[in-house]
Amino acid sequence: MKRSSLLAFTLIYAIAAFVGYVEWRDRDDPKRTEARAPESFIVEADSLETARSAVLGAGGTITHELGIIDAVAAELDAAMLASLAAHDGLSVVPDATLEVAGTPQPDTFYPTQIAADKLHYEGITGQGVTVAVLDSGVWEGGWLARDTNSNWRILGHFDARANSFDQYGSQDANGHGTHVSSIVLSSGTTKGAKGKKLSNGVAPNAQLIDVKAFDVNGSGSYADVIRGIDWIVANAAQYNIRVINMSFSAPAQSHYWDDPINKAVMEAWAAGIVVVASAGNTGPDPMTIGVPGNVPYVITVGAMSDNYTPKDATDDILASFSSAGPTVEGFVKPEVVAPGGHVRGIMKNDHKLSNDYPQYYLGNNSFEMSGTSQSAAVVTGIVALMLEAEPALTPDQVKCKLISAAQPAVTGKGNNVRLAYSVFQQGAGMVNAYYAVHGTTYDCANRGMDINLDLTGQAHYGGRANVDENGNYYIMGLEGYLWTDGYLWTDGYLWTDGYLWTDGYLWTDAYLWTDGSIGTNGYLWTDGYLWTDGYLWTDGYLWTDGFAGTTSTATMSINTWVDPE
């Protein structure tokens, strides 16, 4: 389909979705029907100026300038949307809302479980690497504000909601951003064996940029999140921002390349910034990976639990809430899993989460939560350690080193060893910071894909996952990787260093997406499987090419709450 036709098609459906929604919403309220308030939309064009001019010409009110994707966010009513339909080359999608993800849980010893403590003893602590945490804000206190040498390390705070930057004085009314940040880089210590001090944070000397896009309830709009990413990319060189933590998600409503947040995420990756995203807390069913974790390029992280025995790995479990792949386009997700079952971090007693879940407030600004938000933060800390050790690493190389160092969960012995969980649940397995830093495998991730062609719409990609006529998910080219909804759910397993991944991480390669025809490697997408342009998105509309925002009030948020594990 030509770009102009595609954009017109998307705009028509945006109008239809808006009109249908407000009619349903106001069906029993005549007063609201008479005066329908404008709703928020994201308008994309071939340039920021074109998008701005079109919206102003239609009478809309611009709320955000989103230069990273040549777009603006604007308040538009049905008449304004109809006026924009006359403009060729515009894409108009609802400004969905997102939520951050996590649930209060008991303690875990994650730096030791991922072997980050061995790197700390070697002097690798994240020094000189700046991490951007895109979340609900951060509290400037305790072990967050200063590193292990008492140096101030919060470089600034960008409030995407207010479009303002301050060097000091951030606020986090919710508490989620503070908790996540502390997992990445807390400089606090725990007393270990033989009197050794163990760091509470994975990268205790990393620097922090706080980017606030979520409110007191953990909710934020697409426009605010995109503005935050835009600011990070524009200021990455000034603050040496090398990695972004994105511990939030929303249901996928389109192919990865059509979602506005995903486009901004891909721009960040193309600019040389590693993006770590949470898988989401809507598992354990297949195909539950959310936005932006469904972007094939980025590092998407699921969660495991130590089963409340942190020193005994034999009874570890995959967290049942951890979202699983594959994605609609056939990519294996998550790439890895990390501790997320019950993690202790920093939070004040007056943060909303502490008030909502007082039973998990431990005193002394400590709080326990679980979720893939927490596991993503663990991996973000590992990335900071990797980039201190090898500053020249590209995002693709970081991803490759991370997955090649992971240890899959297996059961059985000898020749009967098999995966304890599907590759679509655990990816390459449990992260290992020490192996990731000292590993020498660099070229195994995102093979067969060109992110610049993807961003310009010249090419899109599909992964090697598929589903057979019996509903079994599998990896094309790898035998014995079938997974159904009834796949083995084990109460304990071993993390192994020696599991043979056939054909050298074959599952990380990609095919050129070709709308149902033969791809570059000769595979024919056939038989009405999931990997077609006719995928039925969740809310009842068949969106064949565009972003399927069903209403302009959909939300992006911190990941959903989950039960203790």
Secondary structure, DSSP 8 states (H G I E B T S, - for coil): --HHHHHHHHHHHHHHHHHHHHHHHTTT-HHHHHS---EEEEEE-SSHHHHHHHHHHTT-EEEEEEGGGTEEEEEE-HHHHHHHTTSTT-EEEE--EEEE--B------HHHHTTHHHHHHTT-S-TT-EEEEEES-----HHHHB-TT--B-EEEEEETTTTEEESS----SSSHHHHHHHHHH---EEE-GGG-EEESSSSTT-EEEEEE---TTSEEEHHHHHHHHHHHHHHHHHHTEEEEEE-EEB---S-GGG-HHHHHHHHHHHTT-EEEEE--SS-SSSS---BTTT-SSSEEEEEEE-TT-TT-GGG-EE-TTS-----TT-----SEEEE-SSEEEE--TTSHHHHH-GGGEEETTEEEEBSHHHHHHHHHHHHHHHHHH-TT--HHHHHHHHHHH-B-EEES-GGG-EESS-HHHHTT-B--HHHHHH----S-SSTT--HHHHHTTS--EE-SEEE-TTS-EEETT-TT--B-TT----S--EE-S----TTTTGGG--EE--TTSB-TTS-B--TT-SSSTT---TTS---SSS-----TT--EEE-------
